Amino acid sequence: MVPDPYDGSTFVLPKTHCTQERKIWFRRANEIFGFQLVAELALKECKNRYGNILSEKGLKPDTPFKIASSDGRSVMLPARKLLFLCDDGINVLYRQIFIMFYGSFETYMFDILGRSFGEIKETDNILEKSVNIMMRGNWDGKLCKMNSKFSIGYKAGELEDHFKGYEMEFEGNKYFNPLAFLDELAQVRHKIIHASSVIEDGRFIFINSEIFNSYYGYFAHLTDYIDRLFSDKFGYERLVINPGEA
C-alpha cells in the first residue's frame, strides 16, 4: 500500500501490472465501491428527510405514508416501516455488495479462461467448458483443473508464499491458506443467495462494512497471482496501471 495522493492520511493500492481482464476487474470493483458509497448516503439522507417530516407533522408510527416517483411508481407503508427500511437497508446493501464483489472476481476468472481457451485452439462451448472448471468443488480444486487444462504452473505452496504476511480474518477466524479463506467467502455468498441470508436460529448474516477494504485488497492480491500465471503461459501483455483509475 502507498499513501493516498490527496493528503497522505490513508493508504491506497500501488500501481500494478494488469492484463486487460484484470484491469476490467479493477474497474468493476471501483464501480461497486462507488455504488456502495452513494447508496449509503441515499439511505441516510432518506431517513433524515422523512424522519424530520414525520416528526414535524406529528404522525403516529402506524400512520400510512405514501412515497411516489415521477414515473408513476408508488409505495404505501406505515411511517415506522419506512424508517426501519432505511436502517435495515444498510444491512441488505452490505450483503449485496459482498455478493457483487465476489461475483466480480468470478467474472474475472471467466474472462481469463475464455481468452485462454482460444490460445489452446478450443473455440467451441467455451462458456460450458469454463463452467465445468468453475463450478463445484473447492478453490484449490478449481485451480488444479485450470492447471491441468492450461499448464499454467499453479502451485498451492507458491500461492501461500504470495500471501505470506497478509492477514486474512473473517468472523473472528484467522486463515493462513488464501484458498481456504476464499472457500469460506464462497460459503457466505452461498448462504446469502440460496438461504435468503439466514443462518442458524433464524439470524441474518451480518456483513461489517469495515471488511470491504481488506476484501478488496485480498482479491487484488489473488488476481495478481492468477494474472501472472496466465500471462507467463500465453504471453499476455500486462500494462502498469493505477487501480483507482482503471
VENLIN-V784197 format. One line per field, one symbol per residue. ss: DSSP state (~ for helix, > for strand, _ for the rest). A space follows every 50 residues. Layout:
BEGIN
ss = ???
END
This chain:
BEGIN
ss = _>>_______>>___>>>_~~~~~~~~~~~~~~~~~~~~~~~~~~~~~~~ ~~~~~~~______>>>>>_____>>>>>~~~~~~~~~~~~~~~~~~~~~~ ~~~~~~~~~~~~~~~~~~~______~~~~~~~~~____~~~~~~~~~~~~ _____~~~~~~~_____>>>__>>>__~~~~~~~~~~~~~~~~~___>_~ ~~_>____~~~~~~~~~~~~~~~~~~~~~~~~~~____>>>_~~~_
END
